[in-house]
Amino acid sequence: MQTKESIKGLKRDKSPLIWGLIFGILFGFLLQKGGATKYDVIIGQLLLIDFTVLKIMLSAVLTGMIGIYLMKTLGWVKLSPKSGSMGINIIGGLIFGVGFSVLGYCPGTIAGAIGNGYLDALVGGLAGILIGTGIFAALYPRLKSGILKKGDFGNMTLPQLFNVNDWVVVVPVAGLIFLLLIWLELAGL
């Protein structure tokens, strides 16, 4: 028999998932409105002639970085960064890059393009995600003690690495991203 406390605990555990779903839908909507789910826009980014995707992603990083550190400062969230390594970044970048270059979509834009009804994203993108995930899962036991551990840099954030207050890093990085966004817009890119 479940107690009232255990039922409340279950409800609390689902709250981050619900918020994640809400923000995921909002992000997908904004990707679609920004044009990042269109094949031509993504190919334009890869050819360095249309910087729409870069501007959307930099805006998301800027908003997310300020938002998450503000929530951390207010005590609303506790950061739990995952451990990383050069090996993880190389393998992840290769998998992402192959899928991106073959189909012209990244995982987020595949979901948005499927929502728009693009058949290439549904057939090729969804199949690619499932096949790529399956291959990685099959190889993971061999990779985890080998290449994925190469160049391990732990789970430190930049403020932790520099041993400074979070905002000493967030404010200048946010300023640089903001200036880059302005420059991209003024340059017509």
N, C-alpha and C positions, 0 to 999 in steps of 0.2 A: 504494500500500500504506500502511495506517495503522500508525503506530508506537504503542507502549504509551502514550507521553505524550499523543498526540492522542486515543486512546481514553479515557484518564483525564479529559482535558479535556472530552470530550463528556459523560461521566458527571457531572462537576461542573456543567456547564451545565444539566443537567436537574434538579438538586437543587432549585433555587428553584421550579421548576414543580411538582414533586412536593409540596413543602411548601405551595405555594399551593393545590393541589388538596385536600390534607388539611385545611387550615384553612378552605377554602371549604365543604367538606362539613360540617365541624364547625359553621361559622357558619350554614349552611342548616338543619342539624338544630336548632340553638338558636333560630333564627327560627321554625321550625315549632313547637317545644315552647313557645315564648313566646306563640304565637297570632298572630304577625305575618303569617302567610300566609292568614289568614281575612279575607275581604272585610269583614265586619261590624266587625272590630277596626280595620281601616285606615280605613273610613268614619267610625268613631267618633273616630279621631285627627283626621281632616280637619274634623269638626264640633266638635272640642275638648271631647268628652265622655268619651273613653277615651284615656288617655295611655300605653297599653301600648307602642305603637311608639316613642314618644319615650323611654321608659325603657329599652327594648332598645337603641336607637341610642346613647343617652348612655352606657350601660354598655359598649357596644362601643368607643366613642370613648375612654372612660376606660381600659379594658383595653389597647386598641391603643396609645394614646399612651404609657402607662407602659411597656408591653412593648417598643415600638420604640426608645424612648430608652434603656431599660435595655440592650437588645442593642447599641445604638450605643455606649454608655458602655463596655461590655465588649469592644468591637471586633469583634463578630460580624457587624455589618452596617454599610454606609455609605449614608447617605441620599442620594438623587438626586432632589430635588423637581423637579417640572415647572414650567415657567414659566406664570404665570397672568395674567389681565387681567380688568377689569370686563366687557369684551365677551364673553369666554369664559364667565364666570359668568352673564351675562344670557341668552345663547343656550342654554347648558346648562340653566339653570333653567326657561326657557320650554319646551324640549323635554321635560324631566322633568315639569314641572307639567302640561302638556297630557296627556301619557300617564297621569299619576297621577290627574288629575281625571276623565278619560274612562272609565278602566277600574277605578280603585281599587287599583291595584298599582304598586309601583316595580319596577325590574329585579330586585332581589334577591328580593323577595317573589313576583314572577312565577315565578321558578325554583322557589321553595319550593312555591308553589301548584300548579305543574305536577307536582311530585313528589308532592303530595297527591292528584293526579288531578282537579283542578278544570278542567273543560272551558273555562270562560270565560278562564282564564289561558292555557291551551294555544292556543286559537284566537285570541282577541283580543290577549292579551299577547305571544305569540311573533310574531304578525303585526305588531303595533305596533312591537316592537323592530326587526324586519327592515325594515319600511317607514320608520320614523324614521331608522334607520342609513343606509338607501339614500338618503333625501332629503338628510341631512346630508353624506354622502359626495359626492353630486352637486353640492351647493352649496359645498362646502369650498374649491375653488380660488378662488371669488369672495369668500368670507368671510375667508380667512386673511390677506389683506393689508388688509382693511377693518375691519369691526366687531370681529373677534377680537383685533385689536391695540390697540383703544381701551382706555385706562386700564391699560396694561401695568405690572405690579408685579414682574416678574421671577420668579426661583425662590428667593427668600429665605424662610426660616422665621422665625417670631417671635423666637426667640433670636438669630438673625443680625441681624434688623432692629434689635433693642434692644442688640445687641453684648454679650450676657450669656451665661453658662453655660446650657446647655439646661434644667437643673433649676430655674433661677430662674423660668422660665416654666412648666414642666411641673407643679411642685408646687402653685403657687397655682391654676392652671387645673384640675388634678385635684381639688383641695379644693373649688373652686366647683361642679364637676360632681357630686361626691359629696354636697355639701350640697343641691343641687337635687334629686338623686335621693331623698334622705331627705325633703325637703319634699313632693315629689310623692306619696311613699308615705304620709306622715303625713296629708296633705290628702285622701287617698283618691282621688287622680286617676289 
